[in-house]
Amino acid sequence: MENPTRVDKANYYLDISQTVAERSTCLRRCFGAIIVNNDEIISTGYNGAPRGRANCNDLMECMRERLNVPRGQRYELCRSVHAEANCIISAPRTSMIGAVIYLACLDGKTGELDGGVEPCSMCKRLIINAGIEKVVVRNTPTEYTVYNVSDWIEHDGSLEVSEGY
């Protein structure tokens, strides 16, 4: 019997993802991701500029924000590597097959939880190729959405439009 005061496993990993998001260097939306397989954390990632390049928070400017680019558009203008991508490139593929990626987002201006997000179409493709089975996204401090990656494969058009970053 589970202890009702003990945090459930999904929220435990989402709490960690949310802490990872605090390392993000994005001025717009701060994402944190962790990959878990067989109850073991495989890797973590947050969104920020590629190694050695200036981060948006160092420059105090977000190009997409300055140009009023809506969410989910014009990623080529963004300096950041997405949290999911950073998480995936830090993990061996054999450890990602059948794994779960947990994702949390914080508003870059307020630091408050920004729920109801999902990976962008580019990150969905990376998640599919990595062999990850499920994506769990934090909506509130205790509620979350589970995406089955197989649904993205079966419904090929699902990779075309998403709110993403």
N, C-alpha and C positions, 0 to 999 in steps of 0.2 A: 504494500500500500504506500502510495506517494504522500510525502509530507505536504500539506496544503500551503505552508508558509515558504516552502522551498521553491525557488524559481525553476520553471520547466526548462528542459534542455534547449529548445529553440530560442527562448528569450535569453538564456545564458550566453549562447553564441551571438545573438543579436546585440547584447550588451557589449560584448567584446568588439563587434563590428562598429558599434557606435563610438566606442573609445578610439578605435583606429581612425575613424572619420575626423577626430580632433587633430590629427596630424596633417590633414589636407591643407594645401596651400591655395586653394581656389577661393576667390572672393564671392563667387556666386552660390555654389552648392558644394558642400563637403561630404564626400562619400567615403565610407569605409567598407571593406569586404574581407571576409575570411573564407577559406576553403577548408571543409571538414570532411574527413573520410574515416569510417570506422571509429567514430568518437575521438578522433585525433585531429588537431589543427595542423593543416599541411602548409598553409601560407597566409599572409595578410597583405593587404594593399590599400592605398588611399590615392586620391587623385591629386596630381601635381605635375609640374614640368619634368621633362626627362632629366636624368642625372647630369649635373654640370650646367644646366641652363637656368636662367633666372625664373623664379616663380612669380605668379601674378601678385601674390601678397608682398613680394619684394619690390616689384615694380609699381605697386598700388594702382594697377590697372587691369581690367578684364576687357579684352578686345571685343568679345561678343556682347558684353554689357554696354560698352561704349557705343556700339553700333545698333543697340536695341534688337539683337537677334533673339527670336523666341526659342524657348526650350526645344531641343530635338533637331535643331537646324544648324548648318554651317560649322560643323565640327572642325573643318580645316583651319578655322580662325582661332581655335582654342589651343593654348600652350600646353594643356594638361594631357597626361596619359590617364585614362580612366582607372578607377579603383579596381574594377574587375580585371582589366587588362594587366595591371601591375601585379595583382594577386596570381593570375594565371602564369605570367612569365617567371614568377618566383617559385613555381612548383613543378616537380616532374610529372609528366603526363600520366605515368603509371599510377601515381597517387591520386590523380583527379578522376580517373574512370570510376563512375558510380558515386562520386562525391556530391556534396551539397555546398553551394556558395551562399553565405549569409551577407546581406547588404543593408546598410543603414545610411541615411542621408540627413545632414544638418543644414539648415539655412546658413549661408555664408555671412549674412549680415547680423542675424540675431543669435545664431548658435542653437536655435530651437530645432527639435525634430521636424523633419520635412517628410511626412509619410506619403503613401500612395504612389511611389515611384516604381519604375521598373528599368531594367538595363536597356540602353539604347540599342538600335539595330546592329551596330558594329560589335558591341559587347555580346549581344546574343549570339552572333556568329562565332565569336571566340569561345564562348561557353559551350556551344554545341561541339565544336572541334576538339575542345579539351576533354570531352567525355563526361562532363558534369551532368548529373541526373536531375537535380532540383535546384531552384533558386528560392530563397526565403528572404522576403523584404519586410522590414519593420515599417508598420503604419503608425502605431502608437507605442507607448512604453510596454504594453503587454499584448498587443494585437499585431498580426503579421499576415502576409499573403504568401502562399506557396505556389510557385510556377513549376510545372513539369516540363522539362526541356523537350521531351518527346512531343509535346503539343506544338512547340515552335517548329519542329521538323515536319510534323503532319500537316500543319497549316502554314505552308510556305510563305504566304502573304503577310504573316505576322511579323516578319523581319523588316517590313517596309516602313512602318510608321510607329513611333513611340515617343513619349515625352522625354525620356532619358534625362540627360544633364541639361 
